[in-house]
Amino acid sequence: GQQLNQSPQSMFIQEGEDVSMNCTSSSIFNTWLWYKQDPGEGPVLLIALYKAGELTSNGRLTAQFGITRKDSFLNISASIPSDVGIYFCAGRLYNQGGKLIFGQGTELSVKP
Amino acid sequence: DTGVSQDPRHKITKRGQNVTFRCDPISEHNRLYWYRQTLGQGPEFLTYFQNEAQLEKSRLLSDRFSAERPKGSFSTLEIQRTEQGDSAMYLCASSPKTPSGETQYFGPGTRLLVL
């Protein structure tokens, strides 16, 4: 079936450091979305990408839609303690309706 | 500006009982999705509606699961004869239909525990 490989699985960083995580697949996607989820809550949308090569920023977050349409990355610059949480990539497959396929998540811990 | 709401937020039930969850999407969003999330995993698609029409159902949605969106606004997800394996977070999302693309906004989820 369709799968998204998200890495790394977890990260432990110092406050102020930059963070990078990515998702790859063997399938072609026409939408990439990045979400953050806190314990016991639903995912909160961070960035949405709709075109191959698109680079979008939201404050300290930057995400890109890979040129091959099979991958995406998310960067967080100058991390702060409230960045702690689980980050998920999600993609909408080309010609496969509206459902999203999610990665396994990257758990981010930030040490003050 | 209200987001997606779900009720209840938590549900504890005994094996074999039926449960029903409700989702109220963002106003005027015509698409509504249900996902299930187990601990340590990303959400998995269950089903989605465009207005009142149920357009797709996952193989995860066994015969014990049924979802409705009778008037194209709120939706309900019912699980009959619950099993311990049904314990999970059930997430609802909604999206508008726009030419530029589709963005799904999630509710807070309903956490189900089947004893």
Interface residues (C-beta under 8 A of the other chain):
Chain A: L4 Q6 N30 T31 L33 Y35 G40 E41 G42 P43 V44 L45 A48 Y50 F88 A90 R92 G97 G98 K99 L100 I101 F102 G103 Q104 G105
Chain B: V4 Q6 R31 Y33 Y35 G40 Q41 G42 P43 E44 F45 Y48 Q50 L55 E56 S58 L91 S95 S100 G101 E102 T103 Q104 Y105 F106 G107 P108 G109 R111
